[in-house]
Amino acid sequence: MKKIWLSPPHLSGNELQKIQQVFQENWIAPVGPQIAEFEARISSFLGTEDHQVVATNSGTSALHLALKLLNIGEGDVVICQSLSFAASVNPVLYQGALPIFVDSEKETYNLSPDFLEDAIKDQIKKGKKPKAIIAVHIYGMPYKVDEIHRISAQYEIPIIEDAAEAMGSYYRNKPCGSFGDLAIYSFNGNKIITTSAGGALICNNKIQKNKAIFLATQSKEDEDFYLHKEVGYNYRMSNVLAAIGLSQLEVLEERVKKKREIQQFYASVFSEIDGCQIFKELSSEYKSNHWLSILEIDTHIAPISVIDLMKILAKKNIESRRIWKPLHTQPVFAEFDFYGSDVAEKIFENGLCLPSGTAMTKADLQFIKTELLAAVKHA
């Protein structure tokens, strides 16, 4: 039986040609013209020359560099979104800083402005004013940009915009990745476009970009011998992967269009099923890339639970996955403060990520529909 994966890579068809060019020109090292071109293309996508892009070997390393640029260090407080993947927080610990977790709001699943302000006020009372806010566009859904950035400006706390899952998403016609004091993308194999492994740091000036590249290339001083005055990292994207990225950028708009069509397909499937609905935008100001389509199950009304539906789909070789488990409930982060109620926990309990691969055929979607409806109706 054919396996239908959650969100597998989808090649454009031009990747091999671009890789062959790299091999022919012998730009196999972690430097080369494709890296600069890839960065320039992302900068152009963001719509302004003010956005300076640094291609990295992962979204996680891009986030770590963002923290370094903001001088986040030992004992500093960083506000983090609880409903997210652990990679949104792990670099905070790399720096010896203290993550403070904030609950979500129901409309976008992202940082609650109310709980965010509660966290800031309480930490200030404790004499630990936060030094940064990491705001995530989870599953490609833009966070409440106006509210979150108003709070950021009011308390003079910079925002690192985690757009790892949100390339191709927009808020008020501006692309996600263009709002933060710093921002990051991920090009992991499951993302909307991929470089196999990779990411990008979006800076707001060339000084930041040059510093990030310095740190990402082992902090080698500009001398004719190897001189190092501070700790550096091996975080640069390879030229080969940048070539893949150039090909993938060519189909970004097409991939977003298909992801949004898949979300609408699922919305139609569940339109008449009580207690089941597909996660959607709060208003026309939001345009999500719908990286993953999310089924919300009201366990008090719906005829089936998240766990049971997962098991049924798995038997049919259809991959589905639980929502991110809130980070404040993870053992590794249990010692850190949390501000909120149980919004993120309920989203986790009631949400299921459905197959969202852009290479799925009409036959694949029809098969999924048949199995979803059979599972719900015969539960």
C-alpha positions, -999 to +999 in steps of 0.1 A: +000+000+000+013+034-010+025+055+019+010+090+021+034+112+041+026+142+062+048+168+043+075+153+022+099+172+000+086+182-034+113+189-060+108+215-088+126+194-114+154+219-119+175+210-088+198+185-106+206+210-133+216+236-107+236+211-087+254+199-119+264+235-125+279+238-090+299+206-096+311+217-130+323+250-115+338+231-085+319+253-060+315+224-036+329+242-006+307+261+020+313+292-001+303+301-036+281+323-059+249+303-053+249+313-017+250+350-025+223+346-052+201+326-028+204+353-002+196+380-027+166+362-039+152+358-004+159+395+002+140+404-030+111+382-019+109+402+014+104+433-007+131+457+006+169+460+005+168+467+042+164+430+048+199+414+047+198+376+045+224+351+058+219+315+046+226+290+074+227+252+078+194+251+098+167+273+112+180+265+146+214+279+139+198+310+124+179+315+157+210+310+177+228+336+157+198+360+162+202+356+200+240+362+197+233+394+177+211+406+205+238+398+231+215+373+249+237+356+275+239+339+309+208+345+330+190+367+305+152+362+302+138+354+268+100+351+263+091+320+242+059+307+227+049+275+245+030+259+215+059+253+192+087+229+183+116+226+208+140+242+182+123+275+189+137+275+224+168+252+225+191+280+213+180+301+244+196+274+265+227+273+243+233+309+255+227+300+292+196+323+291+162+316+308+132+308+286+099+321+299+069+304+283+037+321+273+004+305+263-014+309+230-046+326+219-072+304+202-075+324+169-040+319+155-026+294+180+003+319+186+015+341+214-014+356+234-009+393+237-026+394+271-005+366+286+026+381+269+021+414+287+014+396+320+047+378+316+066+410+309+051+429+338+058+401+362+094+396+351+100+433+354+087+432+390+112+405+397+140+427+383+144+405+352+132+425+323+131+402+292+158+409+266+139+394+237+106+379+225+106+349+202+073+350+183+063+321+161+040+319+131+030+283+139+020+260+110+024+291+088-004+311+105+007+347+112+007+357+148-012+388+159+014+411+145-001+445+155-008+435+191+025+417+197+046+444+181+028+471+200+037+454+233+073+450+220+076+487+213+059+497+246+084+478+267+113+482+243+119+445+239+131+433+205+113+405+186+129+375+169+103+365+144+103+327+140+090+322+105+105+287+102+071+274+090+058+306+074+076+314+042+049+325+018+025+336+046+014+372+048-001+396+072-017+427+057+000+419+024+035+419+040+054+386+041+061+368+073+098+371+080+097+409+074+083+420+108+108+412+135+140+430+146+155+398+134+137+368+117+144+332+107+133+307+081+137+270+079+143+250+048+142+215+064+130+187+043+094+190+055+090+227+050+072+244+022+104+247+002+135+228+011+173+228+007+174+194+024+188+210+055+191+247+059+177+280+071+181+317+069+186+346+092+170+379+082+188+409+095+178+446+092+212+460+082+245+450+068+263+454+101+241+426+116+246+405+085+284+408+085+285+400+122+263+369+117+285+357+088+316+362+110+300+341+138+288+315+114+322+310+099+341+302+131+347+339+140+379+341+120+395+375+121+405+393+089+441+383+089+465+364+067+466+336+093+440+320+115+432+344+144+402+339+167+392+363+195+358+349+202+339+316+200+325+309+165+303+284+148+301+263+117+266+275+107+269+285+070+248+269+043+268+250+017+269+262-018+254+229-031+223+233-009+220+270-019+217+258-055+188+235-045+172+265-027+174+286-059+154+260-077+129+257-049+123+294-047+111+293-083+081+272-072+074+289-038+042+306-051+030+274-067+036+254-035+017+280-014-012+279-038-013+241-035-010+241+003-040+265+005-060+243-019-053+213+003-065+232+033-097+241+014-101+205+004-101+194+040-125+222+050-149+209+025-145+173+037-154+183+073-179+210+065-209+188+076-192+168+104-202+180+138-174+188+161-147+187+134-133+218+116-102+228+098-080+256+113-083+288+092-074+324+092-089+348+117-097+374+090-088+385+055-057+404+069-041+370+075-029+347+046-014+315+059+006+292+036-011+264+055+022+245+057+002+218+075-036+215+075-049+211+111-081+193+120-096+206+152-118+179+170-142+190+197-142+158+218-175+168+234-193+167+201-172+148+175-177+111+170-140+103+172-109+113+191-076+125+178-058+093+190-083+069+174-083+088+141-045+087+140-046+049+146-071+043+118-053+065+093-020+047+102-035+014+093-042+028+059-007+040+055-017+076+059+006+096+081-009+122+105+007+138+136-003+154+168+001+192+173+033+203+190+032+194+226+033+227+246+069+233+257+061+242+292+048+207+297+080+191+284+103+176+310+134+194+297+117+228+303+097+220+334+117+243+357+109+275+338+081+300+344+048+297+324+022+324+319-013+315+307-040+290+312-047+258+292-052+271+257-021+255+242-028+223+260-063+221+246-050+228+211-026+199+216-053+176+228-078+185+201-056+191+170-043+167+144-020+175+114-033+160+082-012+150+051-003+183+034+023+173+008+021+194-023+029+164-046-003+146-036-025+136-065-062+139-068-063+101-063-043+105-030-067+132-018-098+112-027-083+082-009-077+103+022-112+117+020-127+083+018-108+070+048-114+101+069-152+100+063-153+062+069-134+067+102-156+095+114-189+080+104-182+045+117-166+056+150 
